[in-house]
């Protein structure tokens, strides 16, 4: 099934059919089926789904508020920030593309929606950037390809500055 990016839409998770999505990573599949709605209700995470033209979920991601210690950031980034104990950031906690939608660059489409949403929200809730938690090495390479940089002492946690994100959307 091949579709153009225009045939997908993004929505906050509601009463969507979550059982049909399978991405090949049990932890991500189980999260969407069993935990995502609870996290949304409890305001722990904000899950967003990518709907295809048949109204099936093609993928999803979650966003949350996050505090990052400046000591975790590379020195070139940290020196530009105030010396607060915690710096506000946005956490991209999970990102998954359904198996039948893989190979169509939809991970990038999901990521761009997450980054755009994160950037837009900085008007109301400050955030210096987005932190992603890569579930495996393939995900880590995906984020590195999209200009994320590894956090110090956390090779699977990556960061992209809001200034870098802004350049994409302005």
Residue pairs with C-beta under 8 A, 6 or more apart in sequence:
1 52
1 100
1 101
2 104
3 52
3 53
3 104
5 106
5 109
7 52
7 53
8 50
8 51
8 52
8 53
8 58
8 106
8 109
9 50
9 51
10 48
10 49
10 50
10 51
10 113
11 48
11 49
11 51
12 40
12 46
12 47
12 48
12 49
13 36
13 37
13 40
13 47
13 48
13 49
13 60
16 49
16 51
16 57
17 56
17 57
18 32
18 33
18 36
18 37
18 57
19 33
20 56
20 57
20 98
21 29
21 32
21 33
21 56
21 57
21 58
21 59
21 60
21 96
21 98
22 29
22 98
22 99
23 29
23 59
23 96
23 97
23 98
23 99
23 102
24 99
24 102
25 96
25 135
25 136
27 135
28 94
28 96
28 135
29 96
31 94
32 47
32 57
32 60
32 96
36 45
36 47
36 60
36 62
37 47
38 44
39 45
39 47
39 62
40 46
40 47
44 64
45 62
45 63
45 64
45 93
45 94
46 62
46 63
46 64
47 60
47 61
47 62
47 94
48 60
48 61
48 62
48 63
48 113
48 114
48 117
49 57
49 59
49 60
50 57
50 58
50 59
50 60
50 106
50 109
50 110
50 113
51 57
51 58
52 58
52 101
56 98
57 98
58 97
58 98
58 100
58 101
58 106
59 95
59 96
59 97
59 98
59 101
59 106
59 107
59 110
60 94
60 95
60 96
60 110
61 92
61 94
61 95
61 96
61 110
61 111
61 113
61 114
62 92
62 93
62 94
62 95
63 90
63 91
63 92
63 93
63 114
63 117
63 118
64 90
64 91
64 93
65 88
65 90
65 91
65 125
65 127
66 88
66 89
66 90
66 91
66 131
67 86
67 87
67 88
67 89
68 86
68 87
68 89
68 128
68 131
68 151
68 159
69 85
69 86
69 87
70 78
70 81
70 83
70 84
70 87
71 78
71 152
72 151
72 152
72 153
72 154
72 157
73 81
73 87
73 151
73 152
73 159
74 149
74 151
74 152
77 149
77 159
77 161
81 87
81 128
87 128
88 125
88 126
88 127
88 128
89 127
89 128
89 129
89 130
89 131
89 159
90 118
90 121
90 127
90 129
90 130
90 131
91 130
91 131
91 132
91 133
92 111
92 114
92 118
92 130
92 131
92 132
92 133
93 133
94 133
94 135
95 107
95 110
95 111
95 114
95 132
95 139
97 106
97 107
97 110
107 142
108 146
111 142
111 146
112 168
114 130
115 130
115 160
115 165
115 168
115 169
116 165
116 168
116 169
118 127
118 130
118 162
118 165
119 162
119 165
119 166
119 169
121 127
122 162
127 162
128 161
128 162
129 159
129 160
129 161
129 162
129 164
129 165
130 148
130 159
130 160
130 162
130 165
131 151
131 157
131 158
131 159
132 143
132 148
132 157
132 158
132 159
132 160
133 156
133 157
134 140
134 142
134 143
134 156
134 157
134 158
135 156
140 155
140 156
140 158
143 158
143 160
144 150
144 158
146 160
147 160
147 164
148 158
148 159
148 160
149 158
149 159
149 160
150 157
150 158
150 159
151 157
151 158
151 159
